[in-house]
Amino acid sequence: MAPAPSWPLALRQGVALANFTSWKVGGAAEWLAEPGNQAELVALAAWAQAQAMPLRCIGAGSNLLIADAGLAGLTLCNRRLQGSSLDASTGLVEAEAGEPIPTLARKAARLGLSGLEWAVGIPGTVGGAVVMNAGAQGGCTAEWLKSVRLVDPTRPEAPFDLPAEALEFAYRHSRLQAEAWIVLSARFQLEAGHDPAAITARTSANLHSRTSTQPYQQPSCGSVFRNPEPHKAGQLIEALGLKGLQIGQAQVSPIHANFIVNTGQATAADISALIEEVQRRVMTGRGIALHPEVKRLGFGPGG
Ligand SMILES: Cc1cc2nc3c(=O)[nH]c(=O)nc-3n(C[C@H](O)[C@H](O)[C@H](O)COP(=O)(O)OP(=O)(O)OC[C@H]3O[C@@H](n4cnc5c(N)ncnc54)[C@H](O)[C@@H]3O)c2cc1C
């Protein structure tokens, strides 16, 4: 067992990660920390590096399936790393990685900054949105991102900046999904000079249209599968009559077929088995491979 660091870094052992994911499943983190500022995050990364232990970073856990066996090493949860500055005259916005993206969208709307109206219904952090290139209703993170501040866990003492162009953004994809780098903060260039009431109204309408068509009241991770263009994953699954399909307490949502909901006490194994069953049936029924958008942690090599 690795010794705790000599100065207080709010490290905890054996913490249930189910409380850190929107699906409400997942085993325990061997070590867990929620850094309150960037210096603390860097110190924690250095500690994990010195112990040669695996390090993972999570945001709001709204796109994560964490294995029932939990995660070895240190899990850094960024949800306390919050704060942002927004310049109403230039549209330049800087936000810490743990800032909830809906909070940032609402702040921008109030200042008449246009660009993030689509983000209000995405229950993740700024860091998670950058890594996932989160998007909805015609908008996505990559369109408005200017640069990111990153830390490489193997050289935590030297944070560095990368421009958005270096991140290889595509549909729900960024280069950061294949790198071990941690997002510390992000800079966005929004459009200044809009009517705050109009932007706020658009933001609220976007939220309403999502909460009225998606199962927001039950634990989920949003859309499970990427859309296999030109198809919509939800339509393929629904057309095969799979709404309501259940394994254990994981269920294909009767409201939106691309959502898998936890009806109570689902395990990660239930959800994982249901994902595979839906993939199998769509492949058998339509000859189309569905690829999960959700990130799996603790499922073995690469997962
Ligand atoms: C009800 C619901 C609706 C949703 N709707 C949408 C939608 O419309 N569009 C959409 O794109 N997504 C949607 N999602 C999925 C999810 O909210 C997004 O993918 C979001 O961007 C994930 O952010 P997060 O902070 O929760 O990241 P997490 O789920 O915590 O992590 C996602 C990935 O990013 C990595 N990561 C997170 N933070 C950092 C960081 N600071 N540094 C390095 N790596 C990091 C994690 O290791 C993981 O690989 C929805 C989810 C739910 C529950």
The ligand as an ORCA input file, in Angstrom:
! r2SCAN-3c Opt
* xyz 0 1
  C     -28.643     13.048    -19.113
  C     -27.374     13.170    -19.939
  C     -27.414     13.830    -21.160
  C     -26.254     13.941    -21.943
  N     -26.327     14.590    -23.131
  C     -25.206     14.751    -23.868
  C     -25.247     15.466    -25.107
  O     -26.280     15.964    -25.547
  N     -24.095     15.601    -25.819
  C     -22.922     15.082    -25.364
  O     -21.897     15.261    -26.050
  N     -22.853     14.389    -24.213
  C     -23.958     14.220    -23.454
  N     -23.893     13.515    -22.273
  C     -22.631     12.848    -21.895
  C     -21.697     13.694    -21.003
  O     -22.443     14.630    -20.226
  C     -20.639     14.422    -21.820
  O     -19.824     13.513    -22.528
  C     -19.742     15.287    -20.924
  O     -18.927     16.096    -21.722
  C     -18.851     14.471    -19.991
  O     -18.252     15.361    -19.076
  P     -17.830     14.861    -17.624
  O     -17.216     15.981    -16.902
  O     -18.967     14.206    -16.956
  O     -16.724     13.805    -18.016
  P     -16.528     12.330    -17.397
  O     -17.702     11.494    -17.727
  O     -16.136     12.434    -15.971
  O     -15.285     11.842    -18.258
  C     -15.398     11.618    -19.644
  C     -14.005     11.362    -20.207
  O     -13.228     12.543    -20.083
  C     -12.091     12.316    -19.248
  N     -11.922     13.552    -18.445
  C     -12.869     14.233    -17.755
  N     -12.346     15.351    -17.239
  C     -11.045     15.365    -17.600
  C      -9.963     16.271    -17.373
  N     -10.098     17.404    -16.655
  N      -8.752     15.969    -17.895
  C      -8.575     14.845    -18.634
  N      -9.558     13.958    -18.883
  C     -10.768     14.220    -18.359
  C     -12.407     11.076    -18.434
  O     -11.244     10.374    -18.067
  C     -13.237     10.285    -19.438
  O     -12.400      9.617    -20.370
  C     -25.034     13.388    -21.477
  C     -25.001     12.734    -20.244
  C     -26.155     12.620    -19.478
  C     -26.085     11.934    -18.137
*
